[in-house]
Amino acid sequence: MTNISALTFTQTAGLSTTIISSLGTMTLGYLTSTQISALQATQIQNLNTTDLAALSTTQVSGLSTTAILTLTSTQLVFNADQLAVLNATQVAALTTSDIAALSTTQLGGLSSTQIQALTTLVDSLTTTDIGALSTTQITGLTVSALGGLNTDQFGTLASTQILTLSDTQLSGLTSTEAITLSTDIISALSTTQITGLSATALGSLNTNQFGALDSTHILALTGTQFGGLTTTELLALSTDIIQALSTTQIDGLTSTVIGALTTDQLGVLTTAHIGSFSTTQISGLTSTEVGSLAVTQLNALLSTQIGGLTTTALNGLTTTSLALLSTDQLSGLSSTQIGGLDVVLADSLSTTDIAALAITQVTGLTTAALDGFNTDQFAALSSTQLLALTATQLGGLTTTEFLTLATTDVSALSTTQVSGLTSTEIGSLSTDQLDVLLSTQIGALTTDALNALTTISFDLLSADQLSGLTSTQIGGLDDTLIESLSSTSITLFATTQVVGLTTTVLNELTTDQFTSLATTQIDALLNTQLNGLTTTQIGNVTTTEIGGLTTGQIPSLSTIFVGTLTSTQIGALTSTQAQAFTGVQVIDSGWNSDQLDAWIAAERS
């Protein structure tokens, strides 16, 4: 039989399945571990259970991973000693069927290293097998293997087995597994083991389980673990424990959990704790919590943290608390936060605070807040801040506030801002403020705002200012304002402005005003305006102005207008103009012989 032991690796691998199956147990016993490693899958499949069971531990250790994979669950008849010599690679080659076929006795021979090599194959063990694992073997379970156990399998583990697990192994516990742990086991875990539990697992513990953790356990938790705590769990912590937490642990809390802190719990947080809050965490604070913050805690807040507070939370501050915040802290407020402040709070800002507001913050002030400013507060706003106010904000100023605007500020207002000024504000303009308004600003005012001017104020507008009025504005002006204009002012209207005069306004013009209109202004009038003139005004139209009428205007003149023309006015017509009159106009106008003769003469000229 010594001849078989002389076969080379290649020769052994070349033995036929017939020869392999004919070899007896004794003959197989002469094969070296090297020759055993040469056996191929088909050769292994032809070995019977008696042959396999007779292999020495040295021979078993020589089996290749291919050979291990080839073994059926029926062929896996190795005893505990044989199994114990398998290396990690060989063990990993076992299938779930193989594992399931192993007896509790066979499994008992595996070392912790072999157990580790099984990885998730452990999940195919029966509850009996798992319950029989020694504490030494338990230390070999991988994180994935532990996490893969079902409820029944994990429930089989005894407290001695669980308490053997390392912090790394415990990190694999799922929330489903964690909630099966007894309070006795939880309280018996070391602080090192506790730090191994995932944030999710910790967050899944019920009230009794979490209550089994003592202060040593709690204070050993990492910031990440604190991030998994539920509001119920956090509320169960005493103020002594809360105060003893590290900033790292505090940093792990979610905004939701922070928003659930009681005022007592919040009250024991140190300035270091408060200062370590992220803007996300700060956003979880409620108005009640913010209102309960002590002076030292408020002073510990950074401007960025102030900027993280919700408007609801901010409104939890008292006017006294708000006054304690520095200008640097207040600089963190966004325009949205400023706009969300209760009027009482906004109006409690000091003149120093108001003067320090950034442009973006100023635009957030509500009209109610601005209205509530006292004289000193409003005066604290710089020109730059005032010029940043929106049209809506400017339109909401009180007349007292508006009158305090310097002429330089008034003249610097944009047309958009000016468009927001109300009739009350415009009506309250001082003479100095009115004088500095630019023509473009005048052109941006609403007709309601313009009509708030007194006749005296309106007549004070310069030629340049009046030039800014649009035809739409002129058309919307009250009659009394137009009538208050001097003849000189009337002549300053551009032709594009004249077309905005309503027939009512035109009719109300005095003789001096009407006769002051230039030829270009009269000739620019629309047919509706011309036809709305009174007979007196028509009679005041000069021959030069008559001569300026276009052939497009003449056919649209009303018979009243045509009939009112004097023979002198008609005689000033050119032949082209005279020929532009329609038969209806000539017949229905009621001309007398002088008017007809003048028209005929003009037509033939």
C-alpha positions as a printed NumPy array, in Angstrom:
array([[  0.   ,   0.   ,   0.   ],
       [  3.02 ,   2.194,   0.28 ],
       [  2.942,   2.404,  -3.519],
       [ -0.182,   4.593,  -3.483],
       [  1.505,   7.079,  -1.208],
       [  4.205,   7.435,  -3.885],
       [  1.735,   8.877,  -6.431],
       [  2.377,  12.443,  -7.415],
       [ -0.195,  15.245,  -7.126],
       [ -0.932,  14.962, -10.841],
       [ -1.159,  11.173, -10.762],
       [ -3.547,  11.288,  -7.829],
       [ -5.716,  13.818,  -9.599],
       [ -5.762,  11.518, -12.634],
       [ -7.121,   8.444, -10.84 ],
       [-10.422,   7.354, -12.335],
       [-13.623,   7.413, -10.304],
       [-13.71 ,   3.606, -10.619],
       [-10.321,   3.275,  -8.94 ],
       [-11.277,   5.854,  -6.301],
       [-14.481,   4.063,  -5.41 ],
       [-12.645,   0.705,  -5.243],
       [-10.089,   1.95 ,  -2.754],
       [-10.845,   0.698,   0.697],
       [-10.729,   2.631,   3.898],
       [ -7.315,   1.218,   4.686],
       [ -5.869,   2.156,   1.301],
       [ -7.277,   5.691,   1.507],
       [ -5.607,   6.016,   4.856],
       [ -2.206,   5.945,   3.148],
       [ -2.934,   9.078,   1.071],
       [ -1.046,  12.118,   2.272],
       [ -2.764,  15.485,   2.865],
       [ -1.129,  16.717,  -0.353],
       [ -2.578,  13.79 ,  -2.326],
       [ -5.965,  14.392,  -0.659],
       [ -5.829,  18.027,  -1.842],
       [ -5.367,  16.74 ,  -5.413],
       [ -8.687,  14.905,  -5.454],
       [-11.17 ,  16.363,  -7.946],
       [-14.899,  16.912,  -7.504],
       [-15.889,  13.757,  -9.392],
       [-13.432,  11.699,  -7.314],
       [-14.76 ,  13.105,  -4.037],
       [-18.318,  12.308,  -5.089],
       [-17.347,   8.605,  -5.345],
       [-16.151,   8.348,  -1.754],
       [-18.64 ,   6.759,   0.614],
       [-19.438,   7.985,   4.124],
       [-17.364,   5.19 ,   5.678],
       [-14.303,   6.263,   3.717],
       [-14.812,   9.939,   4.598],
       [-15.396,   9.248,   8.266],
       [-12.142,   7.261,   8.369],
       [ -9.992,  10.13 ,   7.055],
       [ -7.445,  11.367,   9.539],
       [ -7.51 ,  14.966,  10.754],
       [ -4.35 ,  15.54 ,   8.713],
       [ -6.065,  14.259,   5.578],
       [ -9.204,  16.327,   6.266],
       [ -7.112,  19.438,   6.579],
       [ -5.83 ,  18.718,   3.055],
       [ -9.241,  18.798,   1.377],
       [ -9.498,  21.611,  -1.17 ],
       [-12.323,  24.15 ,  -1.098],
       [-13.563,  22.535,  -4.304],
       [-13.686,  19.211,  -2.513],
       [-15.545,  20.767,   0.43 ],
       [-18.058,  22.313,  -1.948],
       [-18.5  ,  18.92 ,  -3.632],
       [-19.372,  17.116,  -0.414],
       [-23.067,  16.499,  -0.064],
       [-24.778,  16.961,   3.292],
       [-24.925,  13.139,   3.47 ],
       [-21.154,  12.817,   2.979],
       [-20.453,  15.421,   5.682],
       [-19.953,  12.805,   8.408],
       [-16.834,  14.322,   9.954],
       [-16.642,  14.156,  13.705],
       [-15.872,  17.136,  15.905],
       [-12.103,  16.495,  15.728],
       [-12.139,  16.326,  11.931],
       [-14.239,  19.475,  11.654],
       [-11.942,  21.275,  14.067],
       [ -8.988,  21.059,  11.637],
       [-10.802,  22.809,   8.786],
       [ -9.342,  26.256,   8.111],
       [-11.383,  29.412,   7.561],
       [-11.337,  29.012,   3.775],
       [-12.558,  25.433,   3.997],
       [-15.291,  26.346,   6.469],
       [-16.439,  29.188,   4.226],
       [-16.853,  26.666,   1.409],
       [-19.594,  24.83 ,   3.304],
       [-23.139,  25.365,   2.052],
       [-26.294,  26.102,   4.024],
       [-27.349,  22.501,   3.44 ],
       [-24.057,  21.322,   4.915],
       [-24.495,  23.513,   7.982],
       [-28.063,  22.392,   8.451],
       [-26.912,  18.738,   8.3  ],
       [-24.339,  19.151,  11.066],
       [-25.327,  17.884,  14.467],
       [-25.064,  19.932,  17.618],
       [-22.119,  17.741,  18.654],
       [-20.315,  18.384,  15.36 ],
       [-20.91 ,  22.102,  15.637],
       [-19.628,  22.045,  19.172],
       [-16.181,  21.206,  17.846],
       [-15.891,  24.375,  15.765],
       [-13.614,  27.09 ,  17.058],
       [-14.55 ,  30.777,  17.278],
       [-12.377,  31.378,  14.211],
       [-14.342,  28.766,  12.274],
       [-17.608,  30.246,  13.502],
       [-16.39 ,  33.614,  12.227],
       [-15.591,  32.051,   8.856],
       [-19.157,  30.818,   8.552],
       [-20.364,  34.483,   8.439],
       [-24.023,  34.485,   7.417],
       [-24.094,  30.672,   7.129],
       [-24.774,  30.857,  10.862],
       [-28.249,  32.034,   9.974],
       [-29.037,  28.523,   8.726],
       [-28.42 ,  26.976,  12.178],
       [-31.361,  25.719,  14.167],
       [-32.372,  27.389,  17.418],
       [-31.03 ,  24.315,  19.227],
       [-27.651,  24.664,  17.542],
       [-27.475,  28.379,  18.338],
       [-28.464,  27.825,  21.937],
       [-25.698,  25.203,  22.237],
       [-22.894,  27.491,  21.036],
       [-20.335,  28.097,  23.727],
       [-19.475,  31.626,  24.848],
       [-16.127,  31.155,  23.111],
       [-17.851,  30.253,  19.861],
       [-20.264,  33.21 ,  20.304],
       [-17.304,  35.592,  20.169],
       [-16.71 ,  34.377,  16.619],
       [-20.082,  35.476,  15.279],
       [-19.707,  38.253,  12.713],
       [-21.72 ,  41.488,  12.716],
       [-23.608,  40.393,   9.608],
       [-24.285,  36.956,  11.101],
       [-25.818,  38.461,  14.244],
       [-27.882,  40.902,  12.246],
       [-29.14 ,  38.097,  10.025],
       [-30.577,  35.944,  12.82 ],
       [-34.348,  35.746,  12.853],
       [-36.408,  36.467,  15.952],
       [-36.536,  32.829,  17.075],
       [-32.798,  32.324,  16.577],
       [-31.838,  35.491,  18.435],
       [-34.352,  34.706,  21.145],
       [-32.561,  31.397,  21.776],
       [-29.386,  33.166,  22.875],
       [-28.95 ,  33.   ,  26.626],
       [-27.943,  36.045,  28.665],
       [-24.46 ,  34.54 ,  29.139],
       [-24.066,  34.31 ,  25.372],
       [-25.277,  37.874,  24.739],
       [-23.128,  39.303,  27.503],
       [-20.122,  37.705,  25.791],
       [-20.671,  39.716,  22.618],
       [-18.234,  42.546,  21.924],
       [-19.237,  46.129,  21.156],
       [-18.384,  45.471,  17.508],
       [-20.667,  42.438,  17.404],
       [-23.47 ,  44.314,  19.136],
       [-23.298,  46.985,  16.435],
       [-24.919,  44.421,  14.147],
       [-28.043,  44.079,  16.269],
       [-31.175,  45.133,  14.443],
       [-33.956,  47.063,  16.13 ],
       [-36.043,  43.875,  15.96 ],
       [-33.357,  42.02 ,  17.912],
       [-32.747,  44.889,  20.314],
       [-36.361,  45.028,  21.488],
       [-36.12 ,  41.362,  22.586],
       [-33.35 ,  42.1  ,  25.087],
       [-34.463,  41.804,  28.682],
       [-33.957,  44.669,  31.121],
       [-31.618,  42.387,  33.122],
       [-29.385,  41.873,  30.08 ],
       [-29.415,  45.571,  29.207],
       [-28.487,  46.625,  32.714],
       [-25.698,  43.991,  32.754],
       [-24.065,  45.238,  29.549],
       [-20.772,  47.034,  30.036],
       [-20.345,  50.64 ,  28.947],
       [-18.09 ,  49.389,  26.162],
       [-20.789,  47.022,  24.936],
       [-23.422,  49.761,  25.137],
       [-21.364,  51.966,  22.833],
       [-21.587,  49.207,  20.237],
       [-25.354,  49.429,  19.838],
       [-26.444,  51.332,  16.755],
       [-28.461,  54.537,  17.012],
       [-31.384,  52.7  ,  15.433],
       [-31.21 ,  49.881,  17.956],
       [-31.097,  52.329,  20.859],
       [-34.029,  54.257,  19.463],
       [-36.09 ,  51.08 ,  19.291],
       [-35.814,  50.292,  23.011],
       [-39.045,  50.584,  24.954],
       [-39.437,  52.639,  28.112],
       [-38.539,  49.802,  30.469],
       [-35.502,  48.767,  28.421],
       [-34.168,  52.304,  28.192],
       [-34.862,  52.755,  31.871],
       [-32.575,  49.793,  32.585],
       [-29.614,  51.878,  31.431],
       [-27.919,  53.655,  34.317],
       [-26.182,  57.043,  34.172],
       [-22.843,  55.333,  33.428],
       [-24.361,  53.726,  30.355],
       [-25.978,  56.962,  29.196],
       [-22.846,  59.036,  29.639],
       [-20.872,  56.462,  27.637],
       [-23.09 ,  56.793,  24.55 ],
       [-21.596,  58.442,  21.478],
       [-22.96 ,  61.48 ,  19.695],
       [-24.142,  59.242,  16.872],
       [-26.068,  57.08 ,  19.32 ],
       [-27.686,  60.16 ,  20.837],
       [-28.907,  60.95 ,  17.341],
       [-31.072,  57.834,  17.487],
       [-32.767,  58.614,  20.779],
       [-36.492,  59.211,  20.671],
       [-38.229,  62.088,  22.426],
       [-39.642,  59.6  ,  24.937],
       [-36.166,  58.332,  25.755],
       [-34.703,  61.808,  26.107],
       [-37.547,  62.98 ,  28.325],
       [-36.737,  60.063,  30.629],
       [-33.272,  61.474,  31.336],
       [-32.815,  63.382,  34.569],
       [-31.553,  66.961,  34.619],
       [-28.364,  65.704,  36.3  ],
       [-27.639,  63.412,  33.377],
       [-28.572,  66.123,  30.841],
       [-26.181,  68.552,  32.488],
       [-23.394,  65.935,  32.532],
       [-23.621,  65.207,  28.801],
       [-20.662,  66.149,  26.63 ],
       [-20.998,  68.645,  23.799],
       [-20.326,  65.749,  21.42 ],
       [-23.349,  63.93 ,  22.78 ],
       [-25.46 ,  67.096,  22.633],
       [-24.363,  67.582,  19.024],
       [-25.895,  64.228,  18.157],
       [-29.426,  65.168,  19.218],
       [-31.944,  65.741,  16.438],
       [-33.917,  68.978,  16.136],
       [-37.097,  67.024,  16.912],
       [-35.699,  65.713,  20.181],
       [-34.357,  69.141,  21.119],
       [-37.795,  70.592,  20.544],
       [-39.18 ,  68.085,  23.072],
       [-36.843,  69.051,  25.925],
       [-38.602,  70.263,  29.011],
       [-37.757,  73.749,  30.246],
       [-36.078,  72.097,  33.254],
       [-33.892,  69.971,  31.002],
       [-33.108,  72.913,  28.752],
       [-32.376,  75.05 ,  31.772],
       [-29.488,  72.862,  32.964],
       [-27.667,  72.963,  29.622],
       [-24.395,  74.819,  29.942],
       [-23.309,  77.664,  27.693],
       [-20.939,  75.146,  26.073],
       [-23.926,  72.929,  25.281],
       [-25.924,  75.83 ,  23.878],
       [-22.988,  77.098,  21.861],
       [-22.484,  73.689,  20.258],
       [-26.009,  73.514,  18.794],
       [-26.016,  73.469,  14.991],
       [-28.406,  75.689,  13.079],
       [-30.426,  72.565,  12.252],
       [-30.712,  71.677,  15.93 ],
       [-31.57 ,  75.266,  16.862],
       [-34.467,  75.171,  14.405],
       [-36.105,  72.58 ,  16.653],
       [-36.433,  74.911,  19.636],
       [-39.997,  75.943,  20.421],
       [-41.176,  79.409,  21.457],
       [-41.637,  78.108,  25.005],
       [-38.07 ,  76.835,  25.099],
       [-36.612,  80.037,  23.659],
       [-38.631,  82.07 ,  26.117],
       [-37.197,  80.029,  29.005],
       [-33.528,  80.503,  28.062],
       [-31.466,  82.118,  30.79 ],
       [-29.421,  85.26 ,  30.192],
       [-26.166,  83.278,  30.071],
       [-27.68 ,  80.847,  27.592],
       [-28.942,  83.654,  25.371],
       [-25.538,  85.289,  25.45 ],
       [-23.953,  82.008,  24.339],
       [-25.918,  81.912,  21.09 ],
       [-23.97 ,  82.765,  17.936],
       [-25.408,  84.932,  15.177],
       [-25.644,  81.871,  12.923],
       [-27.639,  80.059,  15.595],
       [-29.965,  83.036,  15.979],
       [-30.481,  82.809,  12.229],
       [-31.529,  79.169,  12.627],
       [-34.454,  79.908,  14.944],
       [-37.936,  79.733,  13.47 ],
       [-40.022,  82.914,  13.557],
       [-42.386,  81.164,  15.952],
       [-39.493,  80.385,  18.292],
       [-38.165,  83.941,  18.049],
       [-41.509,  85.287,  19.133],
       [-41.063,  83.335,  22.34 ],
       [-38.545,  85.964,  23.407],
       [-39.692,  88.731,  25.686],
       [-38.779,  92.32 ,  24.912],
       [-36.316,  92.081,  27.812],
       [-34.702,  88.982,  26.321],
       [-34.497,  90.539,  22.868],
       [-32.811,  93.578,  24.351],
       [-30.112,  91.284,  25.757],
       [-29.053,  90.135,  22.293],
       [-26.048,  91.962,  20.897],
       [-26.012,  93.646,  17.507],
       [-23.671,  90.866,  16.365],
       [-26.215,  88.237,  17.406],
       [-29.037,  90.144,  15.75 ],
       [-27.018,  90.32 ,  12.549],
       [-27.824,  86.641,  12.066],
       [-31.538,  87.323,  11.614],
       [-32.826,  86.9  ,   8.072],
       [-35.302,  89.265,   6.444],
       [-37.915,  86.526,   6.855],
       [-37.255,  86.33 ,  10.581],
       [-37.346,  90.116,  10.901],
       [-40.643,  90.136,   9.042],
       [-42.022,  87.426,  11.292],
       [-41.291,  89.242,  14.551],
       [-44.288,  90.288,  16.573],
       [-44.783,  94.041,  16.28 ],
       [-44.17 ,  94.441,  20.007],
       [-40.781,  92.739,  19.684],
       [-39.788,  94.589,  16.526],
       [-40.713,  97.901,  18.077],
       [-38.622,  97.116,  21.141],
       [-35.391,  97.171,  19.125],
       [-32.992,  99.808,  20.365],
       [-31.806, 102.638,  18.141],
       [-28.378, 100.963,  18.131],
       [-29.903,  97.677,  16.966],
       [-31.936,  99.415,  14.27 ],
       [-28.944, 101.354,  13.001],
       [-26.997,  98.093,  12.753],
       [-29.593,  96.27 ,  10.649],
       [-28.286,  95.15 ,   7.275],
       [-30.051,  96.26 ,   4.124],
       [-31.54 ,  92.781,   3.626],
       [-32.859,  92.849,   7.18 ],
       [-34.421,  96.299,   6.788],
       [-36.426,  95.055,   3.807],
       [-37.971,  92.46 ,   6.12 ],
       [-39.513,  94.996,   8.501],
       [-43.286,  94.943,   8.279],
       [-45.251,  98.131,   7.745],
       [-46.8  ,  97.576,  11.174],
       [-43.336,  97.428,  12.739],
       [-42.202, 100.569,  10.921],
       [-45.394, 102.336,  11.956],
       [-44.695, 101.391,  15.533],
       [-41.217, 102.941,  15.593],
       [-40.976, 106.018,  17.738],
       [-39.263, 109.171,  16.492],
       [-35.827, 108.123,  17.754],
       [-36.096, 104.63 ,  16.31 ],
       [-37.119, 105.875,  12.867],
       [-34.428, 108.529,  12.983],
       [-31.881, 105.763,  13.634],
       [-32.389, 104.452,  10.1  ],
       [-29.623, 105.662,   7.825],
       [-30.164, 107.032,   4.339],
       [-28.873, 103.739,   2.962],
       [-31.408, 101.805,   5.007],
       [-34.262, 104.145,   4.104],
       [-33.473, 103.882,   0.426],
       [-33.63 , 100.087,   0.736],
       [-37.266, 100.181,   1.884],
       [-39.716,  98.679,  -0.561],
       [-42.595, 100.58 ,  -2.102],
       [-44.968,  98.777,   0.257],
       [-42.883,  99.696,   3.292],
       [-42.633, 103.341,   2.254],
       [-46.343, 103.408,   1.587],
       [-46.952, 102.222,   5.124],
       [-45.022, 104.994,   6.863],
       [-46.901, 107.363,   9.061],
       [-47.041, 111.023,   7.998],
       [-44.827, 111.875,  10.955],
       [-42.211, 109.392,   9.792],
       [-42.502, 110.489,   6.189],
       [-42.002, 114.141,   7.076],
       [-38.721, 113.282,   8.803],
       [-37.207, 112.108,   5.527],
       [-34.397, 114.41 ,   4.474],
       [-34.678, 116.084,   1.086],
       [-31.606, 114.122,  -0.03 ],
       [-33.43 , 110.912,   0.836],
       [-36.605, 112.003,  -0.92 ],
       [-34.792, 112.913,  -4.126],
       [-32.921, 109.601,  -4.044],
       [-36.061, 107.442,  -3.932],
       [-36.454, 105.166,  -6.919],
       [-39.498, 105.407,  -9.171],
       [-40.573, 102.   ,  -7.85 ],
       [-40.448, 103.277,  -4.289],
       [-42.266, 106.485,  -5.208],
       [-45.041, 104.465,  -6.841],
       [-45.847, 103.044,  -3.404],
       [-46.351, 106.406,  -1.725],
       [-49.895, 106.968,  -0.578],
       [-52.097, 110.013,  -1.078],
       [-51.754, 110.729,   2.643],
       [-47.976, 110.8  ,   2.387],
       [-47.918, 112.949,  -0.752],
       [-50.44 , 115.284,   0.759],
       [-48.2  , 115.715,   3.788],
       [-45.056, 116.572,   1.79 ],
       [-43.311, 119.668,   2.995],
       [-42.471, 122.378,   0.477],
       [-38.806, 121.429,   0.692],
       [-39.562, 117.762,   0.058],
       [-41.853, 118.614,  -2.85 ],
       [-39.213, 120.846,  -4.404],
       [-36.644, 118.05 ,  -4.661],
       [-38.89 , 115.528,  -6.412],
       [-37.501, 114.712,  -9.838],
       [-39.644, 114.663, -12.988],
       [-39.199, 110.859, -13.174],
       [-40.454, 110.561,  -9.599],
       [-43.451, 112.767, -10.395],
       [-44.167, 110.479, -13.331],
       [-44.16 , 107.437, -11.018],
       [-46.817, 108.741,  -8.63 ],
       [-50.289, 107.273,  -8.761],
       [-53.123, 109.602,  -9.774],
       [-54.586, 109.178,  -6.286],
       [-51.313, 110.352,  -4.784],
       [-51.111, 113.317,  -7.177],
       [-54.666, 114.325,  -6.404],
       [-53.714, 114.558,  -2.737],
       [-51.626, 117.64 ,  -3.531],
       [-53.221, 120.937,  -2.723],
       [-53.764, 123.411,  -5.554],
       [-51.034, 125.553,  -4.021],
       [-48.567, 122.658,  -3.941],
       [-49.456, 121.572,  -7.462],
       [-48.939, 125.073,  -8.833],
       [-45.51 , 125.121,  -7.175],
       [-44.292, 122.271,  -9.372],
       [-41.551, 123.418, -11.708],
       [-41.607, 123.099, -15.471],
       [-39.149, 120.195, -15.191],
       [-41.316, 118.438, -12.608],
       [-44.479, 118.922, -14.667],
       [-42.713, 117.436, -17.662],
       [-42.66 , 114.123, -15.844],
       [-46.441, 113.785, -15.807],
       [-47.777, 111.177, -18.186],
       [-50.908, 111.642, -20.269],
       [-52.555, 109.009, -18.072],
       [-51.719, 110.977, -14.916],
       [-52.952, 114.221, -16.475],
       [-56.144, 112.496, -17.477],
       [-56.696, 111.39 , -13.902],
       [-56.012, 114.727, -12.236],
       [-58.796, 116.484, -10.387],
       [-60.21 , 119.493, -12.264],
       [-59.242, 121.816,  -9.448],
       [-55.554, 120.935,  -9.796],
       [-55.451, 121.66 , -13.515],
       [-57.418, 124.808, -13.012],
       [-54.923, 125.934, -10.368],
       [-52.099, 125.966, -12.89 ],
       [-50.947, 129.302, -14.187],
       [-51.165, 130.025, -17.892],
       [-47.398, 129.743, -17.998],
       [-47.522, 126.26 , -16.52 ],
       [-50.198, 125.223, -19.017],
       [-47.965, 126.194, -21.914],
       [-45.261, 123.871, -20.562],
       [-47.307, 120.735, -21.239],
       [-45.867, 118.653, -24.052],
       [-48.202, 117.561, -26.84 ],
       [-48.06 , 114.012, -25.446],
       [-49.319, 115.394, -22.125],
       [-52.036, 117.585, -23.632],
       [-53.774, 114.542, -25.108],
       [-54.353, 113.378, -21.541],
       [-56.58 , 116.307, -20.639],
       [-60.178, 115.218, -20.245],
       [-62.964, 117.158, -21.939],
       [-64.221, 118.083, -18.5  ],
       [-60.856, 119.566, -17.573],
       [-60.589, 121.345, -20.911],
       [-64.031, 122.818, -20.404],
       [-62.995, 124.073, -16.971],
       [-59.922, 125.905, -18.25 ],
       [-60.153, 129.631, -17.875],
       [-59.956, 131.833, -20.937],
       [-56.417, 132.842, -20.02 ],
       [-55.399, 129.217, -19.619],
       [-57.025, 128.119, -22.845],
       [-55.722, 130.991, -24.929],
       [-52.243, 130.344, -23.58 ],
       [-52.216, 126.942, -25.286],
       [-49.757, 126.953, -28.135],
       [-50.707, 126.087, -31.707],
       [-48.869, 122.746, -31.39 ],
       [-50.849, 121.959, -28.242],
       [-54.224, 122.776, -29.845],
       [-53.334, 120.863, -32.984],
       [-52.321, 117.863, -30.839],
       [-55.775, 117.584, -29.269],
       [-57.726, 114.474, -30.111],
       [-61.058, 114.773, -31.942],
       [-62.916, 113.868, -28.748],
       [-61.142, 116.718, -27.002],
       [-61.808, 119.217, -29.834],
       [-65.457, 118.24 , -30.002],
       [-65.76 , 118.711, -26.249],
       [-64.631, 122.342, -26.293],
       [-67.142, 124.973, -25.33 ],
       [-68.304, 127.469, -27.954],
       [-66.345, 130.155, -26.143],
       [-63.187, 128.07 , -26.348],
       [-63.805, 127.288, -30.016],
       [-64.153, 130.991, -30.645],
       [-60.797, 131.536, -28.923],
       [-58.977, 129.174, -31.276],
       [-56.723, 131.399, -33.344],
       [-56.601, 131.4  , -37.153],
       [-53.044, 130.056, -36.866],
       [-54.294, 127.169, -34.757],
       [-57.159, 126.597, -37.211],
       [-54.594, 126.473, -39.973],
       [-52.789, 123.731, -38.063],
       [-55.709, 121.316, -38.076],
       [-55.017, 118.256, -40.182],
       [-57.229, 116.845, -42.904],
       [-57.514, 113.841, -40.625],
       [-58.997, 115.902, -37.802],
       [-61.406, 118.053, -39.871],
       [-63.825, 115.29 , -41.094],
       [-64.29 , 114.134, -37.463],
       [-65.183, 117.561, -36.093],
       [-68.709, 117.748, -34.702],
       [-71.292, 119.945, -36.433],
       [-71.405, 122.036, -33.243],
       [-67.669, 122.706, -33.513],
       [-67.936, 123.435, -37.243],
       [-71.006, 125.624, -36.789],
       [-69.27 , 127.663, -34.084],
       [-66.34 , 128.607, -36.329],
       [-66.408, 132.266, -37.34 ],
       [-66.053, 133.353, -40.956],
       [-62.607, 134.668, -40.007],
       [-61.553, 131.257, -38.673],
       [-63.028, 129.532, -41.728],
       [-61.239, 131.979, -43.978],
       [-57.922, 130.905, -42.491],
       [-58.397, 127.385, -43.874],
       [-56.332, 126.251, -46.777],
       [-58.09 , 124.845, -49.834],
       [-57.005, 121.347, -48.768],
       [-58.5  , 121.84 , -45.288],
       [-61.713, 123.368, -46.702],
       [-62.123, 120.438, -49.058],
       [-61.77 , 118.037, -46.113],
       [-65.16 , 119.103, -44.682],
       [-67.911, 116.601, -45.383],
       [-71.249, 117.551, -46.878],
       [-72.959, 116.591, -43.629],
       [-70.738, 118.989, -41.687],
       [-71.449, 121.866, -44.107],
       [-75.2  , 121.23 , -44.268],
       [-75.832, 120.397, -40.588],
       [-73.548, 123.06 , -39.126],
       [-76.079, 125.82 , -39.797],
       [-73.556, 128.14 , -41.344],
       [-74.77 , 131.605, -42.308],
       [-73.952, 133.255, -45.608],
       [-70.727, 134.806, -44.262],
       [-69.469, 131.442, -43.057],
       [-70.448, 129.76 , -46.332],
       [-68.795, 132.484, -48.41 ],
       [-65.628, 132.152, -46.318],
       [-65.623, 128.361, -46.796],
       [-66.187, 128.642, -50.579],
       [-63.425, 131.217, -50.857],
       [-61.071, 129.013, -48.864],
       [-61.936, 125.952, -50.951],
       [-61.148, 127.836, -54.174],
       [-57.972, 129.504, -52.892]])
